[in-house]
Amino acid sequence: MSKIKIDKNIFSKKASWSFGKNIAPKFDNHIKKSVPMYKDSQWLCKELSDYFVKENSIIYDIGCSTGSFLKQIAIRHKAKKNVKYYGIDIVKQMITYAKKYNKIKNIEFLNKDIKKLKLKKNDFTISFYTLQFINQNYRQAMINKIYKNLNWGGAFFFAEKVRSYDARTQDMMNEIYKEWKYNNGFSNEEINSKTKSLKGVLDPFSTKGNLELLKRAGFKDISTVAKFVCFEVFLAIK
Ligand SMILES: C[S@@+](CC[C@H](N)C(=O)[O-])C[C@H]1O[C@@H](n2cnc3c(N)ncnc32)[C@H](O)[C@@H]1O
C-alpha cells in the first residue's frame, strides 16, 4: 500500500494511522495544528486541576503521548508535597520520548496498555483524545475502572472528538472541521489523507454516547466544560 502525506514529515497508509514509528518528535506540533481549542483545553484542565490536586495526590494522564502536558501540570503544582504523576501510553516510542524530554522527579512514565493496567486510587485522571482510539468493546470497562479508582470528590477530565446527534449535523461538522484544518495550514491533500489513515482507527462516540458511558460507570456530576464543532471536553466528578 502506498504512503500518503499527513503533515510536514509525517506519512501514513490508508486505515493504518499509528502513534509509533517516528511520530513522537513531531507529535506536539501536529496535534496542536489538528485539534481545535487544543491549547485552550489544556489551559482549562490546568485551571480545573487546582480543585483536585492536593498534597499526597496521585494523578494519571492516560494516553500521555510525549508527556509534555503532564509535565506542565506537575510544574503547576510543584509547591504541593508528595504528589505523584503517572503518564501512561501504549506506544513505546512515545514513552521513550517522554522520559527523555519531559521527565521530572515526581512523574513516572509507563509504557502500558490502559486495558491491562491496574490503577491506583487517585484524585485526578486526565485523558486527552485517547478514548476514541480504544476499542468500543472495552470503553465502558475503561470508564468503570477510572470511576472505581477515583477517590471520592476526585475527577475525570477528558477531551474527545465527538460524533453529532444526527446525520445532517454530522455532515455539517465534518465540512466545518475540514475548513478549520485548511485555515490552520493543512493542504486539502493532507486533510483527506489523514481521514483515510484514521479509517477504522479513530472511532469517536457522540456526546450522548460519552455521557451514557459516564453515567453507567456511576458518575453523577458531569459537565461539558468546552465544545467546538466536533470536539468536546468533559469534567466528571465522583
Ligand atoms: C491523540 S493521542 C493523545 C494526545 C495527548 N494526550 C495530548 O493531549 O497531546 C492518543 C494517545 O493514546 C495512546 N493510546 C492509544 N490506545 C492506548 C491504550 N490502550 N493504552 C494507553 N495508551 C493508548 C496513543 O499511543 C497516543 O499516544
The ligand as a Gaussian input file, in Angstrom:
#p B3LYP/6-31G(d) Opt

LIG

0 1
 C       -4.337000      11.550000      20.272000
 S       -3.073000      10.876000      21.245000
 C       -3.197000      11.691000      22.790000
 C       -2.655000      13.041000      22.820000
 C       -2.181000      13.538000      24.144000
 N       -2.985000      13.089000      25.261000
 C       -2.158000      15.038000      24.058000
 O       -3.032000      15.674000      24.651000
 O       -1.315000      15.589000      23.375000
 C       -3.644000       9.306000      21.767000
 C       -2.594000       8.579000      22.576000
 O       -3.211000       7.473000      23.217000
 C       -2.333000       6.376000      23.172000
 N       -3.139000       5.147000      23.331000
 C       -3.985000       4.596000      22.454000
 N       -4.511000       3.459000      22.940000
 C       -3.998000       3.303000      24.188000
 C       -4.145000       2.312000      25.197000
 N       -4.930000       1.249000      25.013000
 N       -3.467000       2.451000      26.357000
 C       -2.641000       3.528000      26.543000
 N       -2.447000       4.485000      25.611000
 C       -3.122000       4.388000      24.451000
 C       -1.641000       6.518000      21.818000
 O       -0.435000       5.813000      21.760000
 C       -1.459000       8.024000      21.719000
 O       -0.208000       8.459000      22.190000

